[in-house]
Amino acid sequence: MKDTASMTPLNDRTILVSEANAAEVSRPLRPVIGQTFDAVLFDMDGTLIDSTPAVLRSWLAWCSAYGLDPSFLDGAHGQPARDIVASLVPPEEFDAAFERIQRLEITEVDGITVLPGAAEALSAIGEYRKAIVTSCTRALASVRITASGLVPPRVVVTADDVKRGKPDPEPFALGARRLGFEPGRCLVVEDASAGLRSAHNAGCTTLAVAGTHPAVDLCADLIITSLIELEFSATASGIHIARRASQGG
């Protein structure tokens, strides 16, 4: 298999990032293959585990209860449920509506599985150089990780840990800080645009996994179709990223 099919960076060679004053500027794409990072920060749903059927069942039931068109789900992946709910119901209905979707998602865990290459990637990285950064609440992250059988790292950042969720930079900045590293020395692995924007604005290098969304809709330093395509190797200086030998031409 040739490298260029599934590992082609964006053609424009730049990524838009937001500065502290909210102005958008572009930065050049950064190399990922052959690089060593202080730590790797993984998104959870759609990156490490496949929870899509459970997510859809939960939100379709929620939409039915509130008489809402579920078409908004196409662009909502990766955002905290509290932000999605707040954008759809009146303020006086928020607490009950958010509690309902939480109950639905926590009980809807059938069919959640580990995505190919996810367990291998996590196990290859030292405990103090990896984290999960998810838009789920802590309770929801816990039940989905348990249902999937994934062995989580010791650092898991959830929506309960931040004031502003993805696409704000706070989640990934916090993940890096809890590991003791600068965000600019971390690689973020994500499947959703909201998470990639969060990572870019935190200063991280980004690796997008296409699947939940097509590659054409993702903006990252490198885009792959599966974590199986890469090898994560723990070294004395950090986590080295390489293509798997079996993926070569």
C-alpha positions as CSV (number, residue, x, y, z in Angstrom):
1,M,0.0,0.0,0.0
2,K,1.3,3.4,-0.9
3,D,1.6,6.1,1.8
4,T,-0.1,8.8,-0.1
5,A,-3.6,7.4,-0.1
6,S,-4.5,7.6,3.5
7,M,-1.8,9.9,5.0
8,T,-2.0,13.0,2.9
9,P,-1.8,16.3,4.7
10,L,-4.1,19.2,3.6
11,N,-3.1,20.6,0.3
12,D,-3.1,24.2,1.4
13,R,-0.2,23.4,3.9
14,T,-1.7,25.7,6.6
15,I,-4.0,25.5,9.6
16,L,-6.2,28.3,10.9
17,V,-5.7,29.0,14.7
18,S,-7.2,31.6,17.0
19,E,-5.0,33.9,18.9
20,A,-5.7,35.1,22.4
21,N,-7.5,38.2,20.9
22,A,-9.8,35.9,18.9
23,A,-8.1,36.9,15.6
24,E,-7.6,33.9,13.3
25,V,-4.1,33.4,11.8
26,S,-2.7,30.5,9.8
27,R,0.3,28.4,10.7
28,P,2.2,25.9,8.5
29,L,1.4,22.2,8.8
30,R,3.8,20.5,11.2
31,P,5.4,17.1,10.6
32,V,4.0,14.1,12.5
33,I,5.7,11.1,11.0
34,G,9.3,10.7,12.3
35,Q,8.7,13.2,15.2
36,T,8.9,12.6,18.9
37,F,6.4,14.3,21.2
38,D,6.4,14.7,25.0
39,A,2.9,13.2,25.2
40,V,-0.1,12.1,23.2
41,L,-3.6,13.3,24.1
42,F,-6.4,11.1,22.7
43,D,-10.0,12.0,22.1
44,M,-12.2,9.1,23.1
45,D,-15.4,8.7,21.0
46,G,-14.6,8.0,17.4
47,T,-10.9,8.0,18.1
48,L,-10.3,5.2,20.6
49,I,-13.8,3.7,20.8
50,D,-16.7,3.4,18.5
51,S,-19.8,4.5,20.4
52,T,-21.7,5.9,17.3
53,P,-24.7,3.6,17.4
54,A,-25.2,4.2,21.1
55,V,-24.8,7.9,20.7
56,L,-27.4,8.0,17.9
57,R,-29.9,5.9,19.8
58,S,-29.6,8.2,22.8
59,W,-29.9,11.5,20.9
60,L,-32.7,10.3,18.7
61,A,-34.7,9.3,21.8
62,W,-33.9,12.7,23.3
63,C,-34.9,14.6,20.1
64,S,-38.2,12.6,20.0
65,A,-39.0,13.6,23.6
66,Y,-38.5,17.3,22.8
67,G,-39.9,17.3,19.2
68,L,-36.6,18.3,17.7
69,D,-35.2,17.6,14.3
70,P,-32.1,15.5,14.8
71,S,-30.3,16.9,11.7
72,F,-28.2,19.0,14.1
73,L,-26.3,15.8,15.1
74,D,-24.3,15.9,11.9
75,G,-22.3,18.9,13.1
76,A,-22.4,18.3,16.8
77,H,-20.0,15.5,17.2
78,G,-17.1,16.3,19.6
79,Q,-18.9,19.0,21.5
80,P,-20.0,18.6,25.1
81,A,-23.7,17.6,25.5
82,R,-24.3,20.5,27.8
83,D,-23.4,23.0,25.1
84,I,-25.5,21.1,22.5
85,V,-28.5,21.1,24.8
86,A,-28.1,24.7,25.8
87,S,-28.2,25.7,22.1
88,L,-31.5,23.8,21.5
89,V,-33.8,24.4,24.5
90,P,-34.9,27.5,26.5
91,P,-32.8,28.3,29.6
92,E,-35.7,27.3,31.9
93,E,-35.7,23.8,30.4
94,F,-32.0,23.2,30.3
95,D,-31.5,21.4,33.6
96,A,-34.2,18.8,32.9
97,A,-33.1,18.4,29.3
98,F,-29.5,17.9,30.1
99,E,-30.3,15.4,32.9
100,R,-32.5,13.4,30.4
101,I,-29.7,13.1,27.8
102,Q,-27.2,12.1,30.5
103,R,-29.6,9.3,31.7
104,L,-30.1,8.1,28.2
105,E,-26.4,8.0,27.3
106,I,-25.3,6.4,30.5
107,T,-27.7,3.6,30.1
108,E,-27.2,3.1,26.3
109,V,-23.9,1.2,26.0
110,D,-24.8,-1.8,23.8
111,G,-22.4,-2.2,20.9
112,I,-19.6,0.1,22.1
113,T,-16.3,-1.3,20.9
114,V,-12.6,-0.5,20.8
115,L,-11.4,0.9,17.4
116,P,-8.6,-0.9,15.5
117,G,-5.2,0.1,16.7
118,A,-6.4,2.0,19.8
119,A,-5.5,-0.5,22.5
120,E,-2.1,-1.0,20.9
121,A,-1.4,2.7,20.7
122,L,-2.3,3.2,24.4
123,S,-0.3,0.2,25.6
124,A,2.8,1.4,23.7
125,I,2.9,4.7,25.4
126,G,4.2,5.1,28.9
127,E,1.7,5.9,31.6
128,Y,2.9,9.4,32.2
129,R,2.9,10.4,28.6
130,K,-0.7,9.8,27.6
131,A,-4.2,11.0,28.4
132,I,-7.8,10.9,27.2
133,V,-9.4,14.3,26.7
134,T,-13.2,13.8,26.1
135,S,-16.3,15.9,25.8
136,C,-18.2,13.3,27.9
137,T,-18.9,13.9,31.5
138,R,-16.9,11.8,33.9
139,A,-19.8,9.4,34.6
140,L,-20.4,8.9,30.8
141,A,-16.7,8.4,30.0
142,S,-16.5,5.8,32.7
143,V,-19.4,3.7,31.5
144,R,-18.3,3.8,27.9
145,I,-14.7,2.9,28.7
146,T,-16.0,0.0,30.8
147,A,-18.4,-1.1,28.1
148,S,-15.7,-1.1,25.5
149,G,-13.1,-3.0,27.6
150,L,-10.5,-0.3,26.9
151,V,-7.8,0.1,29.5
152,P,-7.7,3.9,30.2
153,P,-4.7,5.9,31.1
154,R,-4.4,7.4,34.6
155,V,-5.2,10.9,33.2
156,V,-8.7,11.4,31.8
157,V,-10.0,14.9,31.3
158,T,-13.7,15.2,30.9
159,A,-16.4,17.9,30.5
160,D,-16.7,18.0,34.3
161,D,-13.1,19.2,34.5
162,V,-13.3,22.4,32.4
163,K,-15.4,25.5,32.2
164,R,-15.3,25.6,28.4
165,G,-15.4,22.5,26.3
166,K,-14.2,21.8,22.8
167,P,-13.6,23.7,20.5
168,D,-12.2,25.9,23.2
169,P,-8.5,25.1,23.9
170,E,-9.1,24.5,27.6
171,P,-9.6,20.7,27.5
172,F,-6.3,19.9,25.7
173,A,-4.4,22.6,27.5
174,L,-5.5,21.0,30.8
175,G,-4.6,17.5,29.6
176,A,-1.1,18.6,28.8
177,R,-0.8,20.4,32.1
178,R,-1.9,17.4,34.1
179,L,0.8,15.4,32.4
180,G,3.4,18.1,33.1
181,F,4.1,19.1,29.5
182,E,3.6,22.2,27.3
183,P,0.7,21.8,24.8
184,G,3.1,22.7,22.0
185,R,5.1,19.6,22.7
186,C,2.0,17.3,22.6
187,L,0.3,15.4,19.8
188,V,-3.5,15.3,19.8
189,V,-5.4,12.5,18.1
190,E,-8.9,13.5,17.2
191,D,-11.8,12.5,14.8
192,A,-13.9,15.7,15.0
193,S,-13.6,19.3,13.8
194,A,-14.5,20.7,17.2
195,G,-11.7,18.7,18.9
196,L,-9.2,19.6,16.2
197,R,-9.9,23.3,16.6
198,S,-9.5,22.9,20.4
199,A,-6.1,21.2,19.9
200,H,-4.9,23.8,17.3
201,N,-5.9,26.7,19.5
202,A,-4.1,25.1,22.5
203,G,-0.9,24.9,20.4
204,C,-0.8,21.2,19.9
205,T,0.2,19.2,16.7
206,T,-2.8,17.3,15.4
207,L,-3.4,13.9,14.0
208,A,-6.9,13.3,12.6
209,V,-8.5,9.9,12.2
210,A,-11.1,10.0,9.4
211,G,-14.1,7.7,9.9
212,T,-16.8,9.6,11.9
213,H,-16.2,12.4,9.4
214,P,-14.6,12.1,5.9
215,A,-11.0,13.3,5.6
216,V,-12.1,16.2,3.4
217,D,-14.0,17.7,6.3
218,L,-11.0,17.5,8.7
219,C,-8.2,20.0,9.1
220,A,-5.1,18.5,10.8
221,D,-1.3,18.2,10.5
222,L,-1.8,14.7,9.3
223,I,-4.9,12.7,8.4
224,I,-5.2,8.9,8.6
225,T,-8.0,6.4,8.3
226,S,-7.0,4.2,11.3
227,L,-4.6,4.1,14.2
228,I,-3.4,0.8,12.8
229,E,-1.5,2.8,10.2
230,L,1.0,4.2,12.8
231,E,3.4,2.9,15.4
232,F,3.7,4.8,18.7
233,S,7.0,4.0,20.4
234,A,8.1,5.0,23.9
235,T,11.7,6.4,23.9
236,A,13.8,8.1,26.5
237,S,12.9,11.5,25.0
238,G,9.2,10.9,24.4
239,I,6.7,9.2,22.0
240,H,8.0,8.6,18.5
241,I,5.5,8.4,15.7
242,A,6.2,6.2,12.6
243,R,4.4,4.5,9.8
244,R,3.9,0.8,10.3
245,A,6.3,-1.2,8.1
246,S,3.4,-3.2,6.8
247,Q,1.9,0.0,5.4
248,G,4.9,0.6,3.1
249,G,4.9,0.2,-0.7
